[in-house]
């Protein structure tokens, strides 16, 4: 079973920055929700310009990893402030 069968990615963008360029004070709320009980199991607030890379990496792992592998990998993830 793949992680996408157990979890759903939800991305919410906020802030007044330009979405096209990810500028301003734009922030994205990135959540991983369990499909079993609809509880949020992982959550990050990321700068708007970092959202796309994070979202693509999560989507790729949802497609390729098992649910246990996915949680093991993403539970320890922290956004590197130097990448902003």
PyMOL CGO cylinders between C-alpha atoms (Angstrom):
from pymol import cmd
from pymol.cgo import CYLINDER

trace = [
    CYLINDER, 0.00, 0.00, 0.00, 1.28, 3.48, -0.86, 0.3, 1, 1, 1, 1, 1, 1,
    CYLINDER, 1.28, 3.48, -0.86, 1.23, 6.45, 1.49, 0.3, 1, 1, 1, 1, 1, 1,
    CYLINDER, 1.23, 6.45, 1.49, -1.24, 8.28, -0.75, 0.3, 1, 1, 1, 1, 1, 1,
    CYLINDER, -1.24, 8.28, -0.75, -3.82, 5.68, 0.29, 0.3, 1, 1, 1, 1, 1, 1,
    CYLINDER, -3.82, 5.68, 0.29, -3.37, 6.65, 3.93, 0.3, 1, 1, 1, 1, 1, 1,
    CYLINDER, -3.37, 6.65, 3.93, -2.58, 10.38, 3.84, 0.3, 1, 1, 1, 1, 1, 1,
    CYLINDER, -2.58, 10.38, 3.84, -3.71, 13.53, 2.07, 0.3, 1, 1, 1, 1, 1, 1,
    CYLINDER, -3.71, 13.53, 2.07, -1.67, 16.67, 1.43, 0.3, 1, 1, 1, 1, 1, 1,
    CYLINDER, -1.67, 16.67, 1.43, -3.42, 19.98, 2.10, 0.3, 1, 1, 1, 1, 1, 1,
    CYLINDER, -3.42, 19.98, 2.10, -1.70, 23.27, 1.22, 0.3, 1, 1, 1, 1, 1, 1,
    CYLINDER, -1.70, 23.27, 1.22, -3.24, 26.61, 2.18, 0.3, 1, 1, 1, 1, 1, 1,
    CYLINDER, -3.24, 26.61, 2.18, -1.65, 29.87, 1.09, 0.3, 1, 1, 1, 1, 1, 1,
    CYLINDER, -1.65, 29.87, 1.09, -1.99, 33.06, 3.10, 0.3, 1, 1, 1, 1, 1, 1,
    CYLINDER, -1.99, 33.06, 3.10, -0.48, 36.53, 3.13, 0.3, 1, 1, 1, 1, 1, 1,
    CYLINDER, -0.48, 36.53, 3.13, -0.51, 39.52, 0.85, 0.3, 1, 1, 1, 1, 1, 1,
    CYLINDER, -0.51, 39.52, 0.85, 2.55, 38.70, -1.25, 0.3, 1, 1, 1, 1, 1, 1,
    CYLINDER, 2.55, 38.70, -1.25, 2.45, 38.06, -4.95, 0.3, 1, 1, 1, 1, 1, 1,
    CYLINDER, 2.45, 38.06, -4.95, 1.59, 34.41, -5.54, 0.3, 1, 1, 1, 1, 1, 1,
    CYLINDER, 1.59, 34.41, -5.54, 3.28, 34.50, -8.91, 0.3, 1, 1, 1, 1, 1, 1,
    CYLINDER, 3.28, 34.50, -8.91, 6.66, 35.33, -7.41, 0.3, 1, 1, 1, 1, 1, 1,
    CYLINDER, 6.66, 35.33, -7.41, 6.16, 33.99, -3.85, 0.3, 1, 1, 1, 1, 1, 1,
    CYLINDER, 6.16, 33.99, -3.85, 7.15, 37.33, -2.45, 0.3, 1, 1, 1, 1, 1, 1,
    CYLINDER, 7.15, 37.33, -2.45, 5.92, 39.57, 0.30, 0.3, 1, 1, 1, 1, 1, 1,
    CYLINDER, 5.92, 39.57, 0.30, 4.77, 37.98, 3.51, 0.3, 1, 1, 1, 1, 1, 1,
    CYLINDER, 4.77, 37.98, 3.51, 3.16, 34.99, 1.83, 0.3, 1, 1, 1, 1, 1, 1,
    CYLINDER, 3.16, 34.99, 1.83, 3.08, 31.88, 3.99, 0.3, 1, 1, 1, 1, 1, 1,
    CYLINDER, 3.08, 31.88, 3.99, 1.87, 28.40, 3.16, 0.3, 1, 1, 1, 1, 1, 1,
    CYLINDER, 1.87, 28.40, 3.16, 0.36, 26.02, 5.70, 0.3, 1, 1, 1, 1, 1, 1,
    CYLINDER, 0.36, 26.02, 5.70, 1.28, 22.48, 4.69, 0.3, 1, 1, 1, 1, 1, 1,
    CYLINDER, 1.28, 22.48, 4.69, -0.64, 19.66, 6.36, 0.3, 1, 1, 1, 1, 1, 1,
    CYLINDER, -0.64, 19.66, 6.36, -0.59, 15.91, 6.10, 0.3, 1, 1, 1, 1, 1, 1,
    CYLINDER, -0.59, 15.91, 6.10, -3.97, 14.51, 7.06, 0.3, 1, 1, 1, 1, 1, 1,
    CYLINDER, -3.97, 14.51, 7.06, -4.73, 10.89, 7.92, 0.3, 1, 1, 1, 1, 1, 1,
    CYLINDER, -4.73, 10.89, 7.92, -7.53, 9.54, 5.75, 0.3, 1, 1, 1, 1, 1, 1,
    CYLINDER, -7.53, 9.54, 5.75, -8.53, 7.06, 8.49, 0.3, 1, 1, 1, 1, 1, 1,
    CYLINDER, -8.53, 7.06, 8.49, -9.62, 9.61, 11.08, 0.3, 1, 1, 1, 1, 1, 1,
    CYLINDER, -9.62, 9.61, 11.08, -9.13, 12.95, 9.25, 0.3, 1, 1, 1, 1, 1, 1,
    CYLINDER, -9.13, 12.95, 9.25, -6.64, 14.10, 11.91, 0.3, 1, 1, 1, 1, 1, 1,
    CYLINDER, -6.64, 14.10, 11.91, -3.65, 16.24, 10.97, 0.3, 1, 1, 1, 1, 1, 1,
    CYLINDER, -3.65, 16.24, 10.97, -0.53, 14.16, 11.59, 0.3, 1, 1, 1, 1, 1, 1,
    CYLINDER, -0.53, 14.16, 11.59, 2.12, 16.59, 10.28, 0.3, 1, 1, 1, 1, 1, 1,
    CYLINDER, 2.12, 16.59, 10.28, 2.05, 20.39, 9.88, 0.3, 1, 1, 1, 1, 1, 1,
    CYLINDER, 2.05, 20.39, 9.88, 4.47, 23.08, 8.73, 0.3, 1, 1, 1, 1, 1, 1,
    CYLINDER, 4.47, 23.08, 8.73, 4.27, 26.83, 8.10, 0.3, 1, 1, 1, 1, 1, 1,
    CYLINDER, 4.27, 26.83, 8.10, 6.64, 27.62, 5.24, 0.3, 1, 1, 1, 1, 1, 1,
    CYLINDER, 6.64, 27.62, 5.24, 7.56, 30.81, 3.36, 0.3, 1, 1, 1, 1, 1, 1,
    CYLINDER, 7.56, 30.81, 3.36, 5.64, 31.13, 0.11, 0.3, 1, 1, 1, 1, 1, 1,
    CYLINDER, 5.64, 31.13, 0.11, 8.76, 30.69, -2.02, 0.3, 1, 1, 1, 1, 1, 1,
    CYLINDER, 8.76, 30.69, -2.02, 9.61, 27.35, -0.34, 0.3, 1, 1, 1, 1, 1, 1,
    CYLINDER, 9.61, 27.35, -0.34, 6.13, 25.88, -0.74, 0.3, 1, 1, 1, 1, 1, 1,
    CYLINDER, 6.13, 25.88, -0.74, 6.52, 24.46, -4.23, 0.3, 1, 1, 1, 1, 1, 1,
    CYLINDER, 6.52, 24.46, -4.23, 9.70, 22.47, -3.48, 0.3, 1, 1, 1, 1, 1, 1,
    CYLINDER, 9.70, 22.47, -3.48, 8.21, 21.04, -0.30, 0.3, 1, 1, 1, 1, 1, 1,
    CYLINDER, 8.21, 21.04, -0.30, 4.90, 20.21, -1.96, 0.3, 1, 1, 1, 1, 1, 1,
    CYLINDER, 4.90, 20.21, -1.96, 6.63, 18.41, -4.86, 0.3, 1, 1, 1, 1, 1, 1,
    CYLINDER, 6.63, 18.41, -4.86, 8.82, 16.37, -2.50, 0.3, 1, 1, 1, 1, 1, 1,
    CYLINDER, 8.82, 16.37, -2.50, 5.84, 15.34, -0.37, 0.3, 1, 1, 1, 1, 1, 1,
    CYLINDER, 5.84, 15.34, -0.37, 3.77, 14.38, -3.42, 0.3, 1, 1, 1, 1, 1, 1,
    CYLINDER, 3.77, 14.38, -3.42, 6.62, 12.24, -4.77, 0.3, 1, 1, 1, 1, 1, 1,
    CYLINDER, 6.62, 12.24, -4.77, 6.99, 10.44, -1.45, 0.3, 1, 1, 1, 1, 1, 1,
    CYLINDER, 6.99, 10.44, -1.45, 3.23, 9.88, -1.16, 0.3, 1, 1, 1, 1, 1, 1,
    CYLINDER, 3.23, 9.88, -1.16, 3.42, 8.08, -4.51, 0.3, 1, 1, 1, 1, 1, 1,
    CYLINDER, 3.42, 8.08, -4.51, 6.46, 5.91, -3.77, 0.3, 1, 1, 1, 1, 1, 1,
    CYLINDER, 6.46, 5.91, -3.77, 6.68, 5.19, -0.03, 0.3, 1, 1, 1, 1, 1, 1,
    CYLINDER, 6.68, 5.19, -0.03, 4.58, 3.03, 2.26, 0.3, 1, 1, 1, 1, 1, 1,
    CYLINDER, 4.58, 3.03, 2.26, 2.65, 4.86, 5.01, 0.3, 1, 1, 1, 1, 1, 1,
    CYLINDER, 2.65, 4.86, 5.01, 5.20, 3.85, 7.66, 0.3, 1, 1, 1, 1, 1, 1,
    CYLINDER, 5.20, 3.85, 7.66, 8.17, 4.91, 5.50, 0.3, 1, 1, 1, 1, 1, 1,
    CYLINDER, 8.17, 4.91, 5.50, 6.46, 8.21, 4.70, 0.3, 1, 1, 1, 1, 1, 1,
    CYLINDER, 6.46, 8.21, 4.70, 5.86, 9.05, 8.37, 0.3, 1, 1, 1, 1, 1, 1,
    CYLINDER, 5.86, 9.05, 8.37, 9.38, 8.03, 9.34, 0.3, 1, 1, 1, 1, 1, 1,
    CYLINDER, 9.38, 8.03, 9.34, 10.86, 10.34, 6.71, 0.3, 1, 1, 1, 1, 1, 1,
    CYLINDER, 10.86, 10.34, 6.71, 8.63, 13.38, 7.21, 0.3, 1, 1, 1, 1, 1, 1,
    CYLINDER, 8.63, 13.38, 7.21, 8.29, 13.30, 11.01, 0.3, 1, 1, 1, 1, 1, 1,
    CYLINDER, 8.29, 13.30, 11.01, 11.91, 14.41, 11.29, 0.3, 1, 1, 1, 1, 1, 1,
    CYLINDER, 11.91, 14.41, 11.29, 11.73, 17.07, 8.54, 0.3, 1, 1, 1, 1, 1, 1,
    CYLINDER, 11.73, 17.07, 8.54, 12.53, 20.66, 9.42, 0.3, 1, 1, 1, 1, 1, 1,
    CYLINDER, 12.53, 20.66, 9.42, 12.74, 23.54, 6.98, 0.3, 1, 1, 1, 1, 1, 1,
    CYLINDER, 12.74, 23.54, 6.98, 16.25, 24.93, 6.66, 0.3, 1, 1, 1, 1, 1, 1,
    CYLINDER, 16.25, 24.93, 6.66, 16.03, 28.69, 7.30, 0.3, 1, 1, 1, 1, 1, 1,
    CYLINDER, 16.03, 28.69, 7.30, 19.07, 29.23, 5.06, 0.3, 1, 1, 1, 1, 1, 1,
    CYLINDER, 19.07, 29.23, 5.06, 17.08, 28.09, 2.00, 0.3, 1, 1, 1, 1, 1, 1,
    CYLINDER, 17.08, 28.09, 2.00, 14.62, 31.00, 2.18, 0.3, 1, 1, 1, 1, 1, 1,
]
cmd.load_cgo(trace, "trace")
